[in-house]
Amino acid sequence: MGIKDGWGKGEHAMAETRTDVSIRPLEEGDLPEADRIMRVAFGTFLGLPDPSGFLGDADYVGTRWLADPSAAFGAYVSDEVVGSNFATNWGRVGLFGPLTIRPDLWNRGVGTRLMEPIMECFARWGTEHAGLFTFAHSPGHIHLYEKFGFWAGHLTAVMSKPVAEKSPPAWRWARFSELPEGDRAPILDACRELTDSVYEGLDLEREIRAVEAQGLGDTVLLWEDARLVGLAVCHWGGGTEAGSGGFYIKFGAIRPGPEAGENFERLLDTCEAMATTQGAHRLIAGANMGRHEAYRALLTRGFRTDLQAVAMHKPNEPGYNRPEVYVIDDWR
């Protein structure tokens, strides 16, 4: 996602005023200022009375830098950070954002410059399907990403519902954090096999490990006998992508098959039960409308849309945003 020039606002088709800027890996010491710029940029674009209050105590900058500092980039003017962008590696699937720029430097070509190292990351990783989440009502956003070969697809809804208190489920499930160290490698292999069955090459290992290493939440593992049939990578609380009081399913997937719909309900029940134990009061999940069975299932459970944007793809293919795919994510 980008703001003005990218989870932000893309460059307008109008003539731009260029500014001298260097692009290089984002330095750890610049994270507080990059985080402040991200909040002010989005808050300004969205017209918030206090732009700096955007996202509350949720963290999208520090967590993504820690997940992979080599894929975090800053825009610098006279050695002062003025914007940032982050690439995410999900195997053969690659995402990026938030791309944000200090508002006084919007429409000066900085967004284009911050896209260049992202595309280099995708090339280095061998990414076969790249995607992003951006504002559908902004021609500037769409235009910026079209320049890099991205095409608009279906709308994506970021949804939430009040947490309903639930008892621990009776079916077999586990938390990744509770697995003995020696059992984790084969479990990660099982996760990879599951996501590969959804979309060839889709791999959430980096996301699972980042959540564990940073203490952002946990990964739910749903079993049927000895077979992994579902997983959900979850954040909760302040300093994560959920924010205080939130329980955010950043990614969830169900193995395709005749029982996929039922297993999707079981996975959601398990996540809501975990949200109860963590004292969360809001359950958050993203649904691309190309996965319309999953989207409708969330609506039926009482989820309602808080934010709606469009997924863009490179190449111009739906990837796993298609019917009969039970996946939760939103690509922010």
N, C-alpha and C positions, 0 to 999 in steps of 0.2 A: 504494500500500500504506500502511497506517496503524497507529499503535500507541497503545493504550488511547486511546479517542476517535479512532481512525483509522489505511499499512503499519504499522499498530499496532492497538491494541485499540480497538474502538468503544465508545461509551457504552452502558451496560447499560440495559435497559428499566426497571430500578429507579429510584426517585426520585434526582435528582442534586442535589448541592450546587453552586450557582453561585459563580463567583469573578469579580471585576472584571478584565477583560482587554481590551486593545485589539489590533486586528488591523491590520497595515500592511505595506508592502513590507519584506522582510527586508533588513537593512543588511549591507554587506560586513563590517564590523567584528564582527558577531555570528555569522559563519559558524563559527568554532571552537566556540563554545558550542552552536550549533544542531547541529553535527556530534556533539558529545559527548552531547547529549540524545538524538539519534537512536540512538546506539549503546547507551546505558544503557537507553532505553525498550524496544528490541527484546530486548536481552540479559536484562532483567528479566522481560519477558513469556515468553521462551523458557526461563527458569530456568537461565541460564548461571552457572557459579561466579563468573566475572568479567564482569558485564554489559558493562563498557566495552570488552571485547575483541571485541564483535560485529563481524563483517565484516573483521577484521584491518586491513590498510592499504587496503582498497577505499574509494572515495569516491563517495557518492551525493548529498551536500549541496553541496559546492563545485562539482562539475561541472555540476549542474543549475542552480545559481544563475548560473554563468557562461554557460550556454546561453541563458538568458533571465531577467535580473534582474527584469523587469516581471511575471513569472509566478511569483515566489518570495515567499512570505508568512510573516511571523513573528507569533506570539502574544506579547504583552508584558504583564507585570505590573510596574507601577512602573518602566517603561523597561528592565526586565530580560527578555531573550528566554526564553520557557519552552516554545516549540514552534514547529514550522514545517510548511509544506506547499508543494508545487511542482506546477504545471501544465505539461503538455507538449503541444505543437501538432504533430500529424501530419496537417496538412491538414484534411479533414472529420472526422478521428478525433482525439479528445482524451483524454489520460490524466492521472492525477495520482498524487502520492506521491513519496517517503515522507511520510506525515502522522504526526508524532511529537510527544509531549508529555512533559514532565518527569513522572516517575512519581508524585510527591507531589501532582500536580494532575489525576490521572486522575479521570474520572467527575464533572467539574465543568462540563461543557458547552463546554470549550475546543475539542474536536474539531468540534462543530457550527459554532462560530464560524470555524474555519479552513477549513471547506468553503465558506463563503459567497463569498469572493473567487475560489475555483476555479470555481464555477458562473458567476460573472460573466465570468471569462475565456472560458469555453466559449461564453457568449452573444455576447460581443464578437467572437470568432473565427468564429462561424457553425458551431460544431461540430455535426455531425449524429449522430455516434455516439461516446459517451463511455464509458470503461471504467477498471477498476482491478483490482488483484490484492490479495486479502486472505485472512485465515485462515478456512478453511471450518468449522473446529470451534468458532468463537467466535460465539455468538449476538449478542454485543455489536457486533462488527464489522458483521455482516450488518444488524443493526437500524439502525446509524448511517447506512449508505449507502442503505438502503431509504427513509429519510426524505427523501433527495434524488432519489428516482426510479430508483435502480439496482436491477437484478434479478440474482440469482445465475444463472450459466450453467454451463459445463463446468469441470471441474478443469483446472488448469494445472500441469505438472510442470517444475521447474527441474532440468535433468539435466546430467550431466558424464561424461567418460570420460578415461582416461589418453591423452595424445597419443602416437600411433604415428608414428614418424619416416617421413616421406614426401618423395619427390623433387618438385621443381616439376612441376606437371601439363603435359601436352603440348598440351592444348587452349588456345584463346585466352582470356586473362583479363588484367586490369590492376588496378593499385592507383590509387585516386582521387588520392592524394597525388603520384603520379608524372606526372600529366597536366599539360601546359602550361596556364598560367592561361587562355589564350584558348580552350582546348578544354573548360573545365569547365562553362560555361553550357549548351552543347548536351548534354553528358553528364548533367547534372542534369535536363534536359528528358526525356532517355531514361529516367532512373530514375523520374521522375514518371509517364511513360507506362506503364512496367512495373507500378508499384504500383497505378496506376489500373485496370489490367486485372485485378488481384486483387480490389480493392474501390474503387468509384468515389470519387475524392477523396482517397484515401490518398496522402500525400506525405511522404517522409522527408528532404527537403532540409535542414531545420533540424538534424536528427540528424547527417546527413553533414557539414554545415558545422561543427557543434560538435566532432565528433571531430577534424576537420582543424585547426580553430583552437586547440583545447586540447592537441593532441598526444596524444590518448587512444588512438590506434590507427590504423585505416585502414578504407576501404570497398573491398571486393572487387567487381569488375565481371566478370561472366561473359558471354562473347559466343558467338554462333553465326553465323558469317559476319559481316555488318554489323549484326546485331540483338542488342540486350541481352536476355538470357534469364534472368539472375539477378543478385542483388546481396546483399551481406552487410555490415552496419555492425558493425565489430568493435572491442572494447577489449582491451588487454592490459597487464599489469603493475600495480605499486603506484600508488596515486593515481587509478586508473580504477575503473570498476564491475567489473572483473575481479579486481583484487587481484594481489599478487605470485604468479607462477607460473601465473596463469590467462590463458586466451584465451577471451573471452566474445563470442559472437555475439549482440549485443543485438537485432538485427533482420536477418532474411534472407528473401528472397522469390524465387520462381521464377515465370516467366510461365506461365499456365495453358495446357494443351494436351496432346496425346498423349505428348509427351516430357518432361513435367513431372517424373515420378518419376526418370528417368535424369539430368535436369539437376540435380535436388536432390542426387543422389549426387555429381555433379561439383562442385557448389558446396561440399559438405561436405569433399570431398577437397582442394579448393583452400584452404579455411580451415585444414584440418589441416596442410597443407604450409606455410602461412604461420606457423602456430603453432610448427612445428618450427624455422623460421628465427629466430623471436623467442625461442627457448629456453623456451617455455611447457611445462608438464608436465600441465596439465589443460585440456581443451576443454569449454566450458560453453555450453549452449543450452537455451532454453525451448520447450515444446511444449504448446499447448492441446489437450486430448483431443478437442475437437470437430473438429480437423484430424487425424483418426485415421490417415490414410495417412502424414503427416509424422511423427506420434508413433511409429508402428510402425517406420518407417524408422530413426529414431534408436535405438530399442531393438535393432533388428537389427544396428546398427553397434557396439553395446556401451555405449551411453549408459545410465545408471541414474539414478533419481530421487534427488535430495538434499533437495528441499523441494517440498511439494505444497500448493497453495492453490486458491482458486476465482476465476474471472474474473466480474466483475459488469458489467452493461451498462445503459446508458440511451440509447435506449429498450430495451424487453425484446425484443431481436432478437440473433441470433448474430453480426452483422457479418461479418467474414471468418473466424470460428471455425467452419468448416463443412467437410464432406468435400471431398476433391479440391483443397483449398487447401494448397500447400506453402509455409508461412510459419513462420519461427522468431521467436518473441518470447515475453515472459512478463508484461509490463505492470507489473513491479515499479517 
